[in-house]
């Protein structure tokens, strides 16, 4: 199985830090955010990793190299400055990801979810399987509801928050065309057809999307010695 780490965001909410450093290379607990994901993937036995980038992307390539330092094999999917959004970025990277289901992880989160679970997951007729977490203070309304049958709904209540970790089948993107587009509409349409499953993870998860939350994550990791 292969995986993709989304690393093309400009990080507007994290300026001025991201004026000179791409968001995935910002540090918490003494390591770059993206290094935690690479380590977790390798630990789960997933060593073929695709990373997209746009803003200051060359810094990401120079820092991570070919991945051998981490026991991984890293390929890059460069995008124009401004990026292709999540959907467009994944679509462009599909030739690197292959025909089998693949994992996608947002580059600006930290989570201790065991990615080996996704490696062992069988999608069956589903096009995606998403990991949900409890709603943080900055996103109290949540994103999707987990139904009793394990499928996700964008209409039901109560809603949980999408963690930014998911397993996707390339078929989800079969009707797409190259260019900039979001992922959420594809997921909602698939949910309407009962083709997106999910699970509620109650472990540790941080959205490090602002300077304040990055500092909170840094303090938490240092306290725990992670």
N, C-alpha and C positions, 0 to 999 in steps of 0.2 A: 504493500500500500504506500502511496505517496501522500504528501501533505503540502499545503500552501499557507504561508504566513503573509497576511495583508500588511504591507508596509509603505503604501504609496500616499498616505494622507499628509496634508500640509501641516496639520497640527496648529491651526489658528488659535485655538483656546489655550495653547501652551506657549505662546509667544511671551517674552522674547527668547525663551530657551530654544525654540525651534527655528529661530532666524538663522542660526549657524550650525545646528545639529538636527538631523532628521529625528522625528519622534521615536522611532524604534531603537535608536541608540542612546536615548536618555537613560540615566541610571537610577536604579532603586536597589537598596541593599547591597551596593557595591558592584552590580552587574547591569549590563544593558538589558532593557526590557525584552528585546528579541532573543537574547541569549537564554533566558528562562524557557522560552518556547522550544528553541532548538534542543536544549538539554532534555526537556520533557518528551519530545518526540523521539529522540534517540533512545532514551530509556525505555520507551514503549516499543522499540524495535522498528521505528519508522525513520529511515535514514535518508531517503530521497526527498528533498525539500525544495519547493519552488518559492521564491520570494519576489513579489512585485515591488517596484519602487518608482518614485517620480521626483519629488522635492529632495534635493541633495542626495540622490540615489547613489552616486558614485562613492559617497562616504560609506554607505552600507556595504557595497561590494568590497571596498578596501579594508573594512573592518572585519568582515566575516570570511572573505576569500571564497575558496571552493568548498568550505565546510569541513575539510579534513581535520582541522584542529579540534573540532567537536565530535568527530567520528561520524560525520554526515557527508552527503554529497549535495551541494547547493547549486541550483540553477536560478538564474534571474530573469524576470520578465519586466524590462524597462517600459515605462510609460512617459508620455509627454508631461511637462510640468502642468499641474492641475489634476492629473490622474484621470482614470476612467470610471470612478466610483467602484463600489464593490462588485456589482454584477459584471460590468465591462472589464474589470481587471481579471476576474476569474475566467471570463470567456476568452480573453486574449491568451491566458496561460493554459488553456485546455490542451493544446498540442504537447505541452511539457508534462501534463498531468496524466495523460493516457485515457484509456477507455473504461477503467475500473473506478469504483467509488473512491473518493479521496477526502481527506480531512482539510478543513480550513480553520485557521485561528486568527483572530484579530491581533494585530501587533501591539495595540495599546492597552491590553488587559494583562492581569496576572491572576492565575488560578491554579489550584492544586488538583484539579480534576485529573484522574488517571487516564491518560489518552489511550492506554492499552484496551480500555473498554470499547472505544470507537473502532480500534483496529479489528476487534473481534465481532463487531456488530454486522449483522446481515440485514440489508435494507429491504429485501423482498420486493414488494410492489411499490414501496415508498421511494420517493425521489430525494429525500433529505431526512436527517435525524438531527435535531437541535438540542443542545444542552441549555436548560433554563436554570436561572438562579432567583433568589428572592429579590424583591424590588428595592434598590438602594434609595436613599433620600433624594437624590437628584433625578430619579426616574420612577416616581411612585405609582404611575399608571400602568407600568409593565408593558409587555408586547403581545404575548400570546397566551392562550389558555391551554392547559394540559387536560385532556379529556380522559374519562375512565378507560377508554379503549386504547390509550397511548397515543392517539392522534392529537395534533395541535389545531387550534382554531384561533382565528384573529377576531372573532365576534363574541365568543363566550366570555364569561367571567368565572372566577377571578383570574387575572392575568399575572404571569410571571415575566421576568426580564430575560431576553435572549443574551446569553453570556458572551457571544462572539466566537463560540466553538461549535462546529457542526461537521457532519458527514454528508457528502453530496454525491449524487450520481450525475455523470455528464449529461444524461438525458434531460435533466432539469433545464438545460440551456439550449435544447435542440432547435427551438424556434427563434433564437436570438441572432442578432447580427453584430458585427464588430462596431465598437463605438462606446460612448459613455452612457451607462445606465445603472440604476440601482438594483440591488438584489431583492429587496422587500416585496415588490410587486410579483416577482416570480414565485416567491414562497407563499404569498397569500393566495395566488391562483391555484397552486398545488394543494394548499390546505383546503380550499373549497372542494377539491376532488378527493379529500381524505388520503393524500399521498405524502404527508409530512408527519413524522412521528417525533417524539421528544421524551426527555426525562428531566426530572427536577433534581438538581445537585445542590446539596446543602453544605458543602465544604467552603473553603476560603476562596473568595473572588474579589478582585478590585478592578474597577474601570479607572485607569490612570490617565484619563483624557483631559485633565486640567492640571495646572501647576500645583494647586492645593491638594488634589487627590494624589498626584505623584509624590508629594512630600509625605502625605499620610501613609502611602504604601511603603516608602523608604523607611519611615520610622517603625512601621509594623515589622518589616523584614529584619531590620537591625535588632529589634527587641527579641525576636525569635531566633536570631542567628542563622537565617536562611541564606 
